[in-house]
Amino acid sequence: MFTKNKKKFQKKIVRMPNKKDCVYCNKKTLPSFKEAESLRKYLSIRGKIVSRDRSGLCAKHQRVLATEIKRARTLMLLPYVSYEA
């Protein structure tokens, strides 16, 4: 008998990703541990590093940001844990 190919009749759903512009790509700079105040923007209330989805950074700058935050923590420019909450 005839078997219909279901894939032939299904509609393709195309999802457009939400584009967020990377701040560091637009400025053409790299994050630095010396700018502790700008790095605080990428920490949660508890002191955790915010994910790429929420920060809006590209993969390259998110990796650099994570290492710079860790450097700032070892120099005591940023806290490891925040007890404000």
C-alpha positions as CSV (number, residue, x, y, z in Angstrom):
1,M,0.0,0.0,0.0
2,F,0.9,3.6,-0.1
3,T,2.5,5.2,2.9
4,K,2.5,8.9,3.0
5,N,5.7,10.7,3.9
6,K,4.7,12.9,6.9
7,K,7.8,15.0,6.5
8,K,6.7,16.1,3.1
9,F,3.5,17.8,4.5
10,Q,4.9,19.3,7.7
11,K,5.5,23.0,7.9
12,K,9.0,24.1,8.7
13,I,9.1,26.4,11.7
14,V,11.9,28.9,11.4
15,R,12.9,30.6,14.6
16,M,14.7,33.9,14.6
17,P,17.1,34.2,17.5
18,N,16.9,37.2,19.7
19,K,19.9,39.2,18.7
20,K,21.8,41.0,21.4
21,D,24.7,43.0,20.6
22,C,27.9,42.3,22.4
23,V,29.1,45.4,24.3
24,Y,32.7,44.6,23.9
25,C,32.4,43.9,20.1
26,N,30.7,47.3,19.6
27,K,33.4,49.1,21.6
28,K,36.2,46.9,20.1
29,T,37.8,46.4,23.5
30,L,38.3,43.5,25.9
31,P,37.1,43.2,29.5
32,S,39.7,43.9,32.1
33,F,40.0,43.0,35.8
34,K,41.1,46.6,36.5
35,E,37.6,47.8,35.7
36,A,35.8,46.2,38.7
37,E,32.8,48.4,38.5
38,S,32.0,47.4,34.9
39,L,32.5,43.7,35.8
40,R,29.9,43.9,38.6
41,K,27.3,44.3,36.0
42,Y,27.9,40.7,34.9
43,L,27.5,39.3,38.5
44,S,24.2,38.1,40.0
45,I,23.0,39.2,43.3
46,R,24.6,36.2,44.9
47,G,28.0,36.9,43.2
48,K,27.7,34.3,40.5
49,I,28.8,35.0,36.9
50,V,25.8,35.7,34.7
51,S,25.3,33.4,31.7
52,R,25.7,34.4,28.1
53,D,22.0,34.4,27.5
54,R,21.4,37.1,30.1
55,S,24.6,39.1,29.6
56,G,24.2,39.4,25.9
57,L,27.9,38.8,25.2
58,C,29.3,36.7,22.4
59,A,31.1,33.5,23.2
60,K,34.6,34.9,22.8
61,H,34.0,37.8,25.2
62,Q,32.0,35.7,27.7
63,R,35.1,33.4,28.1
64,V,37.4,36.4,28.6
65,L,34.9,38.0,31.0
66,A,34.9,34.9,33.2
67,T,38.6,34.8,33.5
68,E,38.8,38.5,34.2
69,I,36.2,38.2,36.9
70,K,38.2,35.4,38.5
71,R,41.3,37.5,38.4
72,A,39.5,40.4,40.0
73,R,38.3,38.0,42.8
74,T,41.8,36.8,43.6
75,L,42.9,40.4,43.9
76,M,39.9,41.1,46.2
77,L,38.4,43.6,43.8
78,L,35.2,41.6,43.5
79,P,33.6,39.4,46.2
80,Y,33.5,35.6,45.9
81,V,30.1,35.5,47.6
82,S,27.6,38.2,48.3
83,Y,25.5,38.0,51.5
84,E,23.2,40.9,50.6
85,A,20.2,38.7,49.6
